[in-house]
Amino acid sequence: MIRRPPRSTPKPSSAASDVYKRQILDTMNYWIEKTQKELFEIICKVNLVVINDEESQMLGKSDSIEECAKNILSCGPDYIIIKKGSHGAELFSKHQRSAIPALDNIKVVDPTGAGDSFVGGVCGYLALQPTISFKEIHNAMIYGAVIASFCIEEFGLARLQKISKENIDKRIKTFSNHLL
């Protein structure tokens, strides 16, 4: 079990301002290795943490992704997304769990930036939602997976600079059976 650092300020109630509902933390192994105590101080103040499977094991102190999610959730966030690269992503809350696959049939040219593109897609989707719940975050992961699928088709930002809303909508249709 992870020892939760004390909160310097109370976590806002569910009726708190919408600004709080949109606090998302995406960290990386450097911060986990070098500043773990300070990182946990931040984790306990956000409601959504997004990390990859290796980082979840570093933070959650387990080989089981489910156990890692449970341990990280015990620190205070309401939700955690664990990215699993070409194996999709999983969303956890204290009482729910869901998973989405990665898009298949995509020609991978360069996977660099796919995780960041995924998070950007998640944030973009959530920014357009009037409220944030498990369902909205699950559906945001689908949007993020679609954005990441464009990222890996070319080097750098080349493919992302060419996509349109129509391109995105067409790929989202391939995920329609995964929408909540």
Number of C-alpha atoms within 10 A of each C-alpha: 13 15 11 16 16 11 12 8 7 9 15 12 8 9 8 10 10 12 7 16 19 16 14 20 19 14 15 14 16 10 13 17 13 10 11 15 15 12 17 20 17 16 23 23 22 20 19 24 23 24 22 20 21 16 21 29 19 15 21 22 17 15 13 13 19 17 16 24 28 20 20 26 23 17 20 21 22 21 26 26 26 24 26 17 17 14 13 16 25 23 24 23 17 13 9 9 16 15 18 20 17 22 18 11 7 11 11 14 12 13 17 15 15 22 23 15 22 27 26 18 21 25 19 14 18 21 13 9 12 8 11 14 12 18 13 17 23 24 21 24 30 29 26 26 32 25 27 26 27 25 28 24 19 17 15 16 15 13 15 18 10 9 13 10 7 9 13 15 12 12 18 21 11 13 18 11 8 15 15 11
